[in-house]
C-alpha cells in the first residue's frame, strides 16, 4: 500500500511541478505585487500598502466588471448551445466525414489570432460588403454600426472560442452509448425528453469541461474588445493591459489580475466543494 501511494506521487510529480512553477507561483506573485506601492518609474516601491485595493473602488470598475462577466457568460452559453448539436453531428457522421469536419474546426488555429480578429474588423467595417448586404435586404439601416459595440465583441468571441467547446463536447459525445437513447425512445420518451434526461446527463463531464475551456479565456479577453469594441466595450483585460503598459502601474494591474483570478477560481472551488459534499452525502 505505501509503495502504491509512493508510485502515485512519483507519477503525479511532473504535473505538480509544472502547475507549481507555471501557475501557482505566478498567481502568488500577482497577489504579492498587488500589495506593493507603485514606483514612479514603473517598478515596485518599498514597503506594503492597501492603497491599490482601495483604488479599485473607482466608479468605472463595476460597469467594466459587469460587462466582462456578462459577455463571458453569454459567449460561454452561445458556444455550448452551438457546440452540442455540431459535436453531435460530427460524432454521428461516418469516420471519413468526421475527420474532415474536425479538420474544419481546427483550421482557424492555423492562422494567427490577430490576423483573424483584423479580418473580422474588415468584415464588419461600416463600408464593408456585409453592411451593404444587410442594408439591401432590410435587416440593417444605413446608420447601423456593426463595429465598436458589444455585439461585435460577442460575435467574434463566440467565433474564437467555439472550437474550445466543440473539442471536449465531441470527445464526450463520441464515448456516449447511443443505445441508451434508443432504449428511452422505446420506453415511450419523446425525442426532446430523451435528449434532456438521458443524453445531456451522459455528456455532463464534457459540458463542464467545455464551459471551463470557454469561460476562462473569455473572462481574460482584451484583444477582441480592444480592436472591435472601442471605449464603450472595455473589459477587465483591457484595464489590466492599460495599467501595465500605458500607465506603468504594476500593483494596480496586479490587483485587477488578482480580482480576475478570484472571479475564475471561486466558482470553480465552490462547484468542487458542492460536488464533493453531494458525493459524500450519497455515499
N, C-alpha and C positions, 0 to 999 in steps of 0.2 A: 504493500500500500504506500509507504513512504517513497519507494522507488518510482511508482507510477506518478505520484504527486511531483517529484523532482523532475521526471521526464516531461510532465506537462508544463512546468515552469520553464524548462530549457527550450521547449518548442515555442512558448509564448514570449521568450526573452527578446528576440529580434523585433517583434511587433511592438512590445512595450518600450524598447529603447527608441525606436523610430517615433512613436507617439510622444514620448517624453521630450526628445530633442526638438522635434518639429511642430509640436502642438502645445504641450503643457508648459514648457519653458518660455516660448514666445508669448503665450497668454499671460503667464505670471509677470513677464517683463512689461507688458502693456498695462496691467493693473498697477505695477510699481511706479511706472513713469507718470501715471495719472495723478499720483500724489506728490510729484516733484514740482517746484516752481519753474516757470518758463524763463529762459535766458534771452536777453535782447538780441543776441547773435544767432538765435535759432537752436540753441542747445538746451541743456538742463541746468537749472540753478542749484545752489546749495540748500540743504535742509528739506523739510517736508511741509506740505500745505494742503488745506481742503478748499482753497480758493477756486481751483479749476472745477471741482464738482459743484460749487455754488454757482459758478458761471453757466452751468447747464440749465439754470432757471431762465435763460434767455427766452422771451415770449415767442420767438420764432420757432424754437425747437419742438414744442408739442405738435404743431401742424406738420412739421417735417417728419417727425417720428410716426405720426398717424398715417401720413401719406406713404411712408416706407412700408409699414405693416399692411396697409390696405392694398397697395399694388402687389406686394409679395404674396398675400393670401389669394388675391384674385388670380394672379399668374399661376399659383400652385393649383387652384381649383380648376382653372381652364386646362392646364396641362394634364391633370388627372382625367377630366371629362373627355378630352380629345384622345388621350393616350390609351385608355382602356379599350374602346372599340377598335382603334388602329392596331393595337397589340393583339387583340383577339383575332382580327383578320389575318395578321401575319402568322400567328400560331396555328391557325386552321388551314392555311394555304399549303399547297404542295411544296415539297422541300426545295425544288429549284426556284420557285417563286419566293419562298421565304428568304433565300439568300439574296435575291435581287432587291426585295423590299428592305431588308436590313441594311444593304449597301446604300440605299437611298436615304435611310435615317442617318448613316454615318458620314455620308459625303460632305455635308456642310462643315464638318470638322477639318476637312482638307484645306479650307480657305481660312485665312487669318480672320480672327474675330472682329478687329477694327474695320477690315475691308467689308465684311458683311453688314456691319452697322452703317457704314457710309453708303453702302448700296441701298439700304432701306431709306436713308435720307434722300437719295436721288429718286427712289420710287415714290416717296410721299411729298416730294417737292411741290410747292404751290403751282408751278407751271409744268409739272410732270404729266406723263400720259395717263396715269391713274386718275389724277384730279380731273383732267378733261373728260375721261370716260365716265366718271361718276356724275359730273355735271351734265353730260349729254343724255344719260339715261334718267336724270331727275333725282338721283339719290342724294346728291350734294348740290349746294348752291355755289355761285362764283365766290362768295365770301367765306365759304367753309375752309378752315385751316386744318390740314391733315398733320402738319408738323407742330412741334413746340407745345404739346399738350399731353395730359396723362394718358389719353387713348393711344397716342403714338408710342409712348413708352411701354404701355401694357402690351400692345401688339407685338413689338419687337422682343420684349421679354419672353412672351409665350413662344414666339418663333425660336428664340435662342435656347430656351431650357426644355422645350418639348422632347428632344431626344433623350434628355436625362430622365424623363419619366417613362418613355417608351421602353428603354432597355430593361430596367428591373421589372416592369409590368409584363413584358414579353417573356422574361425568364420564369416568372411565376405562372403565367398562363400556360406556357409550354409544358410545365410539370403537372398541371391540373388534370384530374381524371374526369374527362367529359362524360363518362358513363354515369356519373352522379347526376348530371343534368338530364340525361335520358331517363334515369330512374325517377327523378322528380316529376318529369312530364308524364310518365306512365302512371304515376300515382295521383294524377289529377291536378297538379300545379300548373298555373299558366306560365307562359314564357317569361313574363316580367317577374313573377313571383319566384320562379326557379333561379333566375339570374340574381335576384336580390337576396334570397335566403340560402342559396347553395353556392353559386359561382363567386360572388363578391367576398363572402367569408372565406372561401377556399383560396383566394389570392390576397388575403389580408396583409401578409408579410410583404408581398410585392408592392401593394399600395402604400404601406408605411414607408418602405424604402424610397419609393418614387417621391413621396411627399418631402422627405428629408433632402433628397437629391436636388429638388427644385427649390424648396423654400430657403435653404441655407444660402446658396449663391444669389437668389433673388433679393434677399434682405441686404446683401452687400453690394448690390449693383450701383455703379456710379458712371460707367462709360455710356450706357444707353441713355439714362436721363440727361447726362451732360451734353450729348450730341443731339438728341432728338426731343428732349423735354423742355429745355430752357429754364429760366429762373423760377417759373411758377410750378415746375415739376421736380424740384430738387428732392433728392432722397438723402438718407443719412450718410451713405457712402460719399456723396458729393461734398458734404460738410467735412467729413474726415479728410478727404483729399485736399480741400481748400485750407483747412487748419494746418495740415502737414507741409504742403508745398508752397502755397501762396503766402499764408500768414507766418509760416515757420514757427508754429506754436505746437511743439510736440506733446506737452502734457494735455492740452485741450484735445488734440487729435486722439491721444491715447484714451482719454476719458470717454469720448464718443465711441471709440472702438470697444472699450470695455462695456459700455451700455449696449452696443450691438451684440457683443458676445453673450451678455445676460439675456437679451431677447431671444437668442437662439438656444442657449443651453437650459434655461429654466423650464420651458415647456417640455423639452426632452427629458430632463430629470424628473419632472412631475409625472410624465407619462410612464417612465420606467418604474417609479415607485408605486404608482397605481396598479400597473400590471403585475408587479411582484406581490402586492397586497392581495390582489384578486386571485392570483395563483395560489398563494399561501392559504387564503380562505377556502378555496376549493379543495385543497389538499386536506 
